[in-house]
Amino acid sequence: MLSKILNWFKPLPNAVPLTDEQEIKRLYRSWRIKMFFSMYFGYALFYFTRKNLDIIKPTLINNGVFTIEQLGTIGFVIYLTYGIGKFLSGTIADKCNIRSIMALGLISSSVINILFAFLPQIQYMVPVSITALAAFLWGLNGVAQSMGFPPVAKGLVHWFSPSERATKWTLWSSSHTFGAFFVAQLISLLLYWHCGWQAAFLVPAAMGIAYGIFMLYYMTDIPASVGLPAIEVYRNDVMPVKQEKEDISQFQIVIKYVLTNPFLWALAISYVFIYYVRFATLDWATTFLNQDRGFPEALAASAASAMPFLGMPGGIVAGYLADRWFGGRCTQMNIIYLIILAASCWGFYKLADPNAFWTTAVLAAFIGFFVDGPQNLAGGVQASRVTVQKAAAAACGFTGMFGYFGAMLSSKGAAYISETYGWKGVYVSCIYACVIAMICIATTWKKEAASPTK
């Protein structure tokens, strides 16, 4: 039984290599579209089953289900399990097939959402506090959620070559803002229809289970699994970092090209602060607007949804400009974006007002636009450019783990700062985080400017 389960996750076997150039071209075009959009909408639904809690926070607080401090604890736990799980899943994903691990993660997360919706009923049967039970369930959700991004990173590296990757990667990366935006709209509608807070977990769960089953039947693995040549051969492209011709294990590859890679460490540290800004602004936006500025719950959710909505084009523009202006290098674009992001955070804090809904929404959109650039580039495209192809998922999982250490800080830290120093302290801390991230990213300037074969 165990061997059958393990075989289900193994990379799909290589098909007989195709030789007809026209057939190769046709199939590559078809499979690239199918894999890209399957991963795009699949990852968006991961956000439906994770960010729904952040959107419904004011309702949970106002209904007496949780306090701000309790929600901070729950958020801390999921970011801890998600961050560690992301690195572990990354090392595993390089040795697994894309569709199985991604589908399992989405279906598992959806099942946990169903359990979370019945939290009060479950508590009557389990002799622990509702905070401990909620933290346990949402921590398990973090483990399931960590199975979403690493297989996508593997897919993007194997289906899109280095010279086009910044554009394609950031285009795909808009999936998380697409998901965050539409789950906010969905929950706003559920609140408007008075469906109850449980619906915010049950409806996304049903969508996640359905799509997870769809992925199992629609997706494949790397190009070789359908008889296609490697992407760098097909597009006659050059890998930014070439693995030395030596027979070493996957564990040794991770040690050599990830854990002892100083450039990945610099990007990972920058990711702590990028993610702090991302989640301190996104996760707590509805709470800040409702509790501090007096926005009604549904209106707060609607205004905050502008943040991920403009994040979608923000990340795509950053990737396009990195390819167009800087030959795929990301350092320059990250620094430009982080400077404007810091100014946007301060503007949002100063001008958010229920009597100026559109001003508030536009400033929230600015934060979303300019946080998505470095969030997509630094820990994704840049990470894949400073390591070898066989370590791409592990490298992205490594930076992602550090990113969610920053998310942990944003969850518990922002809750503490808001109660101790007020919401002004939260947004000032975001500005400091932008500055530190810029300094770390600047250390990769010369590495990205080096020859592709170095």
N, C-alpha and C positions, 0 to 999 in steps of 0.2 A: 504493500500500500504506500509506504513512504517513498519507495523508489519511483512509483508511478507519479506521485505528487511532484517529486524533484524533477522528473523528466518533463513534466508539463511546463516547468519554468526554464528549461535549458534552451539555448539558442536554437532556432529552427535550422535544420540541416541545409547545407548548400544544395541548390538545384543544379541540374545540368547547365553549364554556362551557355548562354546564347551567342550565336556568331553572326546572325543577320543584323546589320547595322540599323536598318529601318525598323526592325522589330524591337531592337534595344532602345532606340530613340522613342518609339511609341510607348513602350512599357515604362520607361523611365519617367516620361511625362505623366502618364496615368498614375503610377504608384507614388510619385512625389506629391501630386495633388491629394490623393487618398490618404497618405500618411500624414501630411501636413494638417489637413482639416480634421482628421480623426483625433490627432494629438491636441489640436487647438480647442475643439469643443469639449473633448474629454477633460482637459485641464481646467477649462472654465467651470465645468461641473464640480470639480474638486473644490472650487471656491464657493459654490452653492452649498456644499456640505461642511464648510468651515467658517466662512465669514458671516453666515447667517446669525451666529451668536452675537457678533459685534453690532449688527444692525438692530437686533431686538433688545439690546442692553437696557435702554431707557424704560421699555415696557416691563422688563423683568424687575428693574429697580422700583418703578412706580407701583407694581403689583405686589411688592414685598417678597418676591421669590429669592432674590439675591441683593446684597449690598454692593457698593462700588468696590470695597475691599475684597469681598468674596469673588467678584468677577475678575479682579486683578489676579487673585490666586489661581483661578481656573485658567486664565490666559497664560500665566507664567508656566503652568504645567504643560499645556499643549505646545507651547513654543520650545520647552525643554525637550519633550519627547520627539517633536517634529524635527528640531535641529539635529539631535543625535541620530535620529532615524534617517534623516536625509543623507548623511555621510555614509551610514551603513548600507542604505539602499543604493547609494551611488556605487559603492564597491561591488555590490551584488549585481546591479543592473548591467555592468559591463560584461557579465558572464551569463545573463539571462536574456530571454526574448522579450521584446518591447511590449507586445500586446498582453501577455499573461500577467506580468507584474503590475502594469498600469490598470488593467481591468479589475484585478483582485483588490488593489488599493481603493478604487472608487466604490466598488460594491461593499467592501468592509466598512468604509466611512459612512456609507448610506445606512447600513444596518445599525451602526452606533448612533446615528442621528435619530432613528426610530426609538431606540432605548432612551435617549436623552429626552424625548418628548414626553415619555411616561415616567420621568424622574420622581415626581412626588409619590406615585403609586409604588414604584420600586423601593423607595425609602421605607415604606411601611413593612417591607419584607426583609430589609437589610438593616442590622443594628449599627449604623454609622450615620454621621451627620450628612445633611444634604450637600454641604460644601465638599466633603471628602468624596462622596459618591459622584458628584458632578465632575470634580477634578480627575477622578479615576477614569470615568467614561471619556471625557474630553482629552485626557492624556492618551488613551487608546486610539482616539481619533487622530491624534498627532502621528502615531505610528503608521496608521493606514494612509494618512495624507502624505507621509514621507515617500510613499511609493509612486507618487505622481510625477515629480519633476525629473528624477534621474533617468528613467527610460526615455523621456522626451529628449533630454540632453544627448543621449546615445543616438536617438533617431535623427536629430538635427545634424549631428556630426557625420553620420553615415549617409544621409540622403542629400546634404547640401555642402558644397565645397567651400574652402576658406575664403575665396575671393567674393563670395556672395553671402557668406554666413551672417555677417552683422545685420544686413537687411532682412534676411529670412528669419533670423533668430528673434530680432526685435518685433518683427511682424507677428511671429508666433507668440511672443511674450505679451502681446496685447490681450491674449486670452485670459490672463489673470485679472486684468482690469475690466475686460468684457464681462467676466464672471462676477466680479465684485459689483459692477454697475447694475447688472440685471438682477442679481439676487437682492440688491437694495430696492429696486423697483418692484420686484415680486413681493417682498415683505411689506413695502409701503401699501401695496394693493390689499394684501391680507389683513393689515391693520385697518385699512379703510373699510374693508368688508366685515370687520369685527370677528375674524375667524379664530382668535385666541392665539397665544404665543406658541402653543404646540404646533400649529400649522407651519410656523417658520422652520420647523425641523422635519415634519412629515412630508411636505410637498417637495422640497429639494431631495429628500431621501428617495422618493419614488422616481424622480427624474434620474438620479445617479444610478440606481439599480438597472433601469431600462437601458441607459447608455453603456453601462459596463458590459452588459450582455451583447450589445451591438458591436463593441470594440473587438470582442473575442472572435466574431465571425467576419469582420470587415478588414482588420489590420493584418500586417505581416511583420517581419523582423527587418534585418538589414538587406541591402540590395542582393547579396549573394543568395539569399534564401529564395529568390524568385528568378535566379539565373542571370542576374545583371552584374556587370563589372563594378568595381569599387568606384565611388563618386569622383575621386581625384584622377582616376584613369579615364573615366567617361568625359570629364570636363577638361582634362589635360591641365590640372591645377597642381600647385605645390603645397604640401603641408607646412604650416608655420614652424612646427617642431617635429623633427624626424626621430623616431625611435631607433636606437642603435640595433644593428643586426646581431642580436644575441637571444638565446633561448632562455628566457626568464619567466617565472610564474607571474600570475596576476598580482599576487601579494607583493612581489619584488617590484613590479611596475608601479604600484601605488606608493611604495616606500621611496623609490628613486625619482619618480616624476610628479608626485603629489606632496608627500609629507616632508621631503627635504628640498622642496622647490621654494626659494625665497620670494619669488614673484607671486606665487600663489598665496603665501603667507601675508604679503602686503595687501593683496586684493581681499583676502579673507578678513583682515582687520578693518579695512575700509568698509566692508560689508556689514560689520557690526553696527557702525554708525549710520550707514545708509538705511538699514532696516529699522533702526531706532526711529529715524525721522519718518519713514514710511508708515510704520504702525502706530507711532505716537499720534500722528495726524489722522490716519484712516480709522483705526480702531476706536478712538475716543472722540471722533468728530461729532457724532450724533449726541453723545453724552454731554460734551462741551456746549453744543448749541442749545440743548434742551435744559440742562441744569444751570448753566452760567448765563446764557443769553436769552432764555425764555422762549425758545422755539417750541411749538407743539411737536409731539412725537413724530407724526407722519411728515410734517414739514421739515423737521431736522433730518430725517432719513433722506428726504428728497434733495435737500441742499447738499448733504454730504455725498450723495451719489454722483455729483458733478466731479468729485475727485477722481474716482476710477474712470469715469466717462472720458475725460480729457487725458487720462493716463494712456489710453490706447494709442492715439496719434502721437503722444509725447515720446513713447518708446520707439515707435516706428520711425519717426523723424530722426531721432538720435542715431539709429542704426543706419538709415539711408545716408545721413550726412557723414557718418564715420567711414562708410564705404566710398562715398563720392569725394569727400574733401581730404580724407586722411588715409586712403588706401586700406581701409579695414581696421586701422588702429583706433583705439577707443579712449585713450588717456585724455586727449584734448577735449572731446565732447563731454566726458564726465565732469571735468573741471568747470566748463562753461555752464552746464546744467546745474551743478551744485551751488554755484554763486547765485543764480537766479532763484533756486529753490529756497535758499536762506531768506532772501528778501520776501518771497511769497508767503512763507510761514509767518513772518512778522505782520505782513499786511492782513492776513486772514484773522489773526488774533485781534488786531486793532479795529478792524472795520466790520466784523461779523455782527449782524443786527437783524432781528425779525422784521423790522420795518424796511429793510433793504435786502430782500431775499436774493435778488439777482446779483447784487454786489457780492454778497456772501458766497453764492454759488460760483461766480466767476473766479473769486480768489481761491476757493476750494479746488476748482478746475486747474488753476495755475500750479498748485501744490502737486496735484496728480500728474500733470504734464511733465513737470521737471524732476519729480522723484523717479518716474518710470525710466528715464534715460539711464542714469547710473545703476539703478536696480537691475535693469536688463543687461547692460553692457559689462559692468565690473565683475559680477559673479558668474556670468554666463559666457558671453562672447570672448571677453578677455581671458577668462579662465581656460577656455578651450584653445586659445591661441598660444598660451605659454606652457602647454604640456603636449603629450602625444595623444594620438587618436584613441588608442586603447585605454587611456586613463581619463578620457573626457568626462564620462559620467561621474567617476570618483572625484575628479577635480571640481566639478560643479556641485557635487554633494558636499565636498569639503568647505567650499566658500559658502554654500547654502547653510551648512551647520552653524557657521559663525554668524551668518545673517540672522538666524533665529535666536542666537544668543542676544543679539541686539533687539529682536522682537520681544524676548523675555524681559529685557530691561524696560521696553516701552510699556509692557503690560503692568508689571508690578511697580516699576519705577515711575511711570506717568501717574499712576494712581496715588503713589506716595507724594510726588511733587505737587500734584494738584491740590491735595488736602493740606500740605504743609506750606507751600509757597504760592498756591493759587495757579490758575491756568496760564498766567503770564510766565511763570517759571517753566512750564512744560514747553512753551513755544520758544523761549530763550534757549533752553537745552537743545532744541532742534537746530538752532543756528550754530551753536558750538559743535554739534555733531557733524554738520555740513563741512565745517572748516577742517576738522580732524580727518574726515574722509578724503578731502582734497589732498591733504598732505601725504596720506598713504598711497593714493592712486598715482601721485606725481612720481613716485619712486619707480614706476614701470615705464616711464617715458622713453628711456634709452633702449630698454629691452624690446619694446614694440617697434622702435625705429630700426632695429637690427635686421640683417638679412634673414629671409624666411627659413633658410636652412640652418641657422645657428641655434 
